[in-house]
């Protein structure tokens, strides 16, 4: 798999939503995939609070 890099916008969204970069990476790597708008893919993963 290619290295995952978060854009500046994604990092800002993490901060606004109270998510860490590591939680987002876990969601991308291990999350359930669902269709999203404009042919994109959504990764959904529930993390325990402050565990990632």
C-alpha positions in Angstrom: 0.0 0.0 0.0 1.2 3.5 -0.8 2.2 5.7 2.2 -0.8 7.7 3.6 -0.3 11.4 3.8 -3.0 13.7 5.2 -3.6 17.0 3.4 -3.6 20.3 5.3 -7.4 20.3 5.0 -7.6 16.8 6.4 -5.4 17.7 9.3 -7.6 20.8 10.0 -10.7 18.6 9.9 -9.1 16.2 12.4 -8.4 19.0 14.8 -11.9 20.4 14.5 -13.5 17.0 15.0 -11.2 15.9 17.9 -9.6 13.1 16.0 -5.8 12.3 16.0 -3.8 11.6 12.8 -3.3 8.0 14.1 -7.0 7.4 14.4 -7.6 8.5 10.8 -4.8 6.2 9.6 -6.3 3.3 11.5 -9.7 4.1 10.0 -8.2 4.1 6.5 -6.3 0.9 7.0 -8.9 -1.1 9.0 -12.2 0.7 8.5 -15.3 -0.5 6.7 -15.6 1.0 3.2 -18.8 2.6 2.0 -19.7 4.5 -1.2 -19.5 8.3 -0.8 -20.4 11.3 -2.9 -18.9 11.8 -6.4 -17.7 8.2 -6.7 -15.5 8.4 -3.7 -15.0 6.0 -0.9 -15.7 6.5 2.8 -13.8 4.6 5.5 -15.7 4.2 8.8 -14.1 2.9 12.0 -15.1 3.4 15.7 -12.2 4.0 18.0 -12.3 3.9 21.8 -11.9 7.4 23.2 -8.1 8.3 23.5 -6.9 4.8 22.6 -5.1 5.4 19.3 
